Amino acid sequence: MRDIRIGRTRSDDVILEKMKHKMSITMDEETVLAVMGKLKSGRFRNKSHVIEYAVKKLMDDDALNEDALKKLMDGENDR
């Protein structure tokens, strides 16, 4: 993957370091206010943390939905 840098320590242990990439995004005002509200809650360090959390949650949800659909399809194929 492009966002993983592999290095070695003196003990030859492999280290995986995820690199951060700067982005610019455009959101409607309602979404911006929601992000700011999450930030004010104290749960997140900054706006990037809020957005990164939301995207990872979306990816996890998509993976779960894909797994559930696959199980459903496998069950139908067993009939």
C-alpha positions as CSV (number, residue, x, y, z in Angstrom):
1,M,0.0,0.0,0.0
2,R,1.2,3.5,-0.7
3,D,0.3,4.9,2.7
4,I,2.5,2.3,4.6
5,R,6.2,2.9,5.1
6,I,8.2,-0.1,6.2
7,G,11.4,0.4,8.2
8,R,13.7,-1.6,10.4
9,T,14.9,-0.9,13.9
10,R,18.4,-1.9,15.2
11,S,16.9,-5.2,16.3
12,D,15.6,-5.9,12.7
13,D,12.0,-5.7,13.8
14,V,9.8,-4.5,11.0
15,I,7.9,-1.2,11.7
16,L,4.8,-0.2,9.8
17,E,4.2,3.5,9.9
18,K,1.0,5.0,8.4
19,M,1.7,8.3,6.7
20,K,-0.8,11.1,6.9
21,H,-1.9,12.9,3.7
22,K,-3.2,16.5,3.6
23,M,-6.6,16.9,1.9
24,S,-9.0,19.7,1.2
25,I,-12.7,19.0,1.4
26,T,-15.9,20.9,0.9
27,M,-18.9,20.3,3.1
28,D,-22.3,21.9,3.6
29,E,-22.9,24.1,6.6
30,E,-24.9,21.5,8.5
31,T,-22.1,19.0,8.2
32,V,-19.5,21.6,9.3
33,L,-21.6,22.4,12.4
34,A,-21.9,18.7,13.2
35,V,-18.1,18.4,12.9
36,M,-17.6,21.4,15.2
37,G,-20.1,20.0,17.7
38,K,-18.2,16.7,17.8
39,L,-14.9,18.6,18.3
40,K,-16.4,20.7,21.2
41,S,-17.5,17.4,22.9
42,G,-13.8,16.8,23.7
43,R,-13.8,13.3,22.2
44,F,-11.7,14.3,19.2
45,R,-8.3,16.1,19.0
46,N,-9.1,18.2,15.9
47,K,-11.4,18.4,12.8
48,S,-9.2,15.9,10.9
49,H,-9.7,13.4,13.8
50,V,-13.5,13.8,13.5
51,I,-13.4,13.2,9.7
52,E,-10.9,10.3,9.9
53,Y,-13.1,8.6,12.6
54,A,-16.2,9.0,10.4
55,V,-14.6,7.6,7.3
56,K,-13.1,4.6,9.2
57,K,-16.6,4.0,10.7
58,L,-18.1,4.1,7.2
59,M,-15.5,1.7,5.9
60,D,-16.2,-0.7,8.8
61,D,-19.9,-0.5,8.3
62,D,-19.5,-1.2,4.6
63,A,-17.3,-4.3,5.4
64,L,-19.9,-5.6,7.9
65,N,-22.7,-5.1,5.3
66,E,-20.6,-6.9,2.7
67,D,-20.0,-9.8,5.0
68,A,-23.6,-10.0,6.0
69,L,-24.7,-10.0,2.3
70,K,-22.1,-12.7,1.5
71,K,-23.4,-14.9,4.4
72,L,-27.0,-14.3,3.2
73,M,-26.1,-15.3,-0.4
74,D,-24.2,-18.3,0.8
75,G,-27.2,-19.4,2.8
76,E,-29.5,-19.1,-0.2
77,N,-27.0,-21.1,-2.3
78,D,-27.2,-24.0,0.3
79,R,-31.0,-24.5,-0.4
